Amino acid sequence: MAEVIRMPKMSDTMVEGVIANWLKKEGDVIKSGDIIAEVETDKATMELENYEDGTLLYIGIKAGEAVPVDGIIAIVGTPGEDYSSLLQASTTVAAPVAEAPQAATPTAASAPVASAPAIDLSGIKAKAVRMPKMSDTMIEGVIAKWLKKEGDVVKSGDIIAEVETDKATMELENYEDGTLLYIGAKEGQGIIVDGIIAIVGEPGTDFRPILAAESAAPAPGPEVVQASAPAPVAIKAPEATKTAEVKSTTPDTTQARITEDSIKASPLARALAKEKGYNLAWLKGTGEGGRITKNDVEDYNPSAGGAMSTFVSGVESFEDIPNSQMRKTIARRLSESKFSAPEFYLTMEINMDKAIEARVSMNEILPVKISFNDMVIKATSLALTKHPKINSYWMEDRIRVNKHVHIGMAVAVEDGLLVPVIRFANEKSIAQISAEAKELGGKAKNKQLQPKDWEGNTFTVSNLGMFGIDQFTSIINSPESCILAVGGIKETVGVKNGQFYATNIMKLTLTCDHRVADGAAGAAFLLTLKQYLEDPIKMFL
């Protein structure tokens, strides 16, 4: 019997996954445990494991295309088996969801909606399995892979699917004993938090009232529209995934591209045109057969146009790059922060002369190489313990003042930005911070971070100094209340007692959410941080 392979939810905020590369092709014999594809999330590129033995009958998604959580990726079965019913069932399930948004808006206050909650589910011996909220930022999940199929007997504690979030692929645990009667989300399809993924119950149970009640419920209605609408499934248009397109604004551009060697012109005219910097294609010849003469060159007025007006010197082009899961999440999260938090910025100059000397000394005796960023993280963590308001979360109805210090370290990767977390940074030695920062940075660049590596930060440090940036501002990583932007160390001239001297300055800019921290609180934090960095021995006392 043919089985469907669906897109798993690989992290708590994953909405959809992109097939980066197929490792198997249609017709290949595969076994449980085989890696059949590589799936790109917004955090990492992860392997997609197969859990069915058989032949790969159907691949529904091409490399480079996006698939919502629980969308169908492929079908595995026996050679020659008819699997069309599986694809038709998928279309049938998606159709009511697609119609839901159309019906919900105009009939929100109509009689059918009002009567929908009256559906009696008490006698139905089946229960819905819903999409859990796997992180504080999760909106929907994508079914990366189903580990069970319709008709399978499942027990509480069984792992029935893999769910992809925007950060990782995580296992979906079942909490009901019974038979898997219905799978409502295909591999690769996105399901909103608390949306129905599947139904478990006694064999033969009519579970349709559960689905009817779900689609008729007024509260979940808008969410179902948002997450379950089949628009993500319809993203299979190959044209949308082309990474490069070249278009010309002039249909006959190639005809206009004429080399100077092929243009008829006298030797004197060529020499004169070269001297004046004219392209012979710009000129119109008046000699025999259109030959360009000396007089044509001398009489040519560039500002008047002439033949030049129809000459195309180049072709306009562009490249469309599909947004990765990481880029989508960065756009969503930072937009929410930027347009909701009333930010203000505080900049302070730090004299790094003693820090430079201290770093040289530490690198002579410590087993790991200490960077200036390590010193900033250590100093920041200590300063946060003295200014807990800066180490707080904005929680809408309250402010959460964190007693622990988890420093998020912004790391640039190919597709965007990741923020691995150094936990309890204030309690760690600078050597421990350095070693951990290097390890997390390597994992981030290789897309090997796990959820525990990026969750729970209470404050973030973003450093662009190594790129030659003197000063910049960062956007707050909500729900944090502040973020520190670190510029590069620049040698400059200082003045003391009327005397000029060479010194090294680094600029720090603190972005604050005014709902949590006021200017005085931010300034006091920067002053403490300045004291630690300008006299590093204080960090170790």
HELIX and SHEET records of a PDB file:
HELIX    1   1 SER A   84  ALA A  104  1                                  21    
HELIX    2   2 ALA A  111  SER A  115  1                                   5    
HELIX    3   3 ALA A  116  ALA A  118  5                                   3    
HELIX    4   4 ARG A  208  ALA A  216  1                                   9    
HELIX    5   5 GLY A  221  SER A  228  1                                   8    
HELIX    6   6 PRO A  238  THR A  241  5                                   4    
HELIX    7   7 THR A  253  ALA A  256  1                                   4    
HELIX    8   8 GLU A  260  SER A  262  5                                   3    
HELIX    9   9 PRO A  267  LYS A  276  1                                  10    
HELIX   10  10 LEU A  280  TRP A  282  5                                   3    
HELIX   11  11 GLU A  288  GLY A  290  5                                   3    
HELIX   12  12 LYS A  294  ASP A  299  1                                   6    
HELIX   13  13 PRO A  302  ALA A  304  5                                   3    
HELIX   14  14 GLY A  306  THR A  310  5                                   5    
HELIX   15  15 GLN A  325  LYS A  338  1                                  14    
HELIX   16  16 ASP A  353  ILE A  365  1                                  13    
HELIX   17  17 PHE A  372  LYS A  386  1                                  15    
HELIX   18  18 PRO A  388  ASN A  391  5                                   4    
HELIX   19  19 ALA A  425  GLU A  427  5                                   3    
HELIX   20  20 ILE A  430  LYS A  445  1                                  16    
HELIX   21  21 PRO A  451  TRP A  454  1                                   4    
HELIX   22  22 GLY A  465  PHE A  467  5                                   3    
HELIX   23  23 GLY A  519  GLU A  534  1                                  16    
HELIX   24  24 PRO A  536  PHE A  540  5                                   5    
SHEET    1   A 4 GLU A   3  ARG A   6  0                                        
SHEET    2   A 4 ILE A  72  GLY A  77 -1                                        
SHEET    3   A 4 GLY A  54  ILE A  59 -1                                        
SHEET    4   A 4 VAL A  29  ILE A  30 -1                                        
SHEET    1   B 4 THR A  45  GLU A  49  0                                        
SHEET    2   B 4 ILE A  35  GLU A  40 -1                                        
SHEET    3   B 4 GLU A  16  TRP A  22 -1                                        
SHEET    4   B 4 ALA A  66  PRO A  68 -1                                        
SHEET    1   C 4 ALA A 126  ARG A 130  0                                        
SHEET    2   C 4 ILE A 196  GLY A 201 -1                                        
SHEET    3   C 4 GLY A 178  ILE A 183 -1                                        
SHEET    4   C 4 VAL A 153  VAL A 154 -1                                        
SHEET    1   D 4 THR A 169  GLU A 173  0                                        
SHEET    2   D 4 ILE A 159  GLU A 164 -1                                        
SHEET    3   D 4 GLU A 140  TRP A 146 -1                                        
SHEET    4   D 4 GLY A 190  ILE A 192 -1                                        
SHEET    1   E 6 GLU A 343  ASN A 351  0                                        
SHEET    2   E 6 GLN A 499  ASP A 513 -1                                        
SHEET    3   E 6 CYS A 482  LYS A 496 -1                                        
SHEET    4   E 6 PHE A 459  ASN A 463  1                                        
SHEET    5   E 6 ILE A 407  MET A 409  1                                        
SHEET    6   E 6 VAL A 421  ILE A 422 -1                                        
SHEET    1   F 2 SER A 392  TRP A 394  0                                        
SHEET    2   F 2 ILE A 399  VAL A 401 -1                                        
SHEET    1   G 2 VAL A 411  VAL A 413  0                                        
SHEET    2   G 2 GLY A 416  LEU A 418 -1                                        
END                                                                             
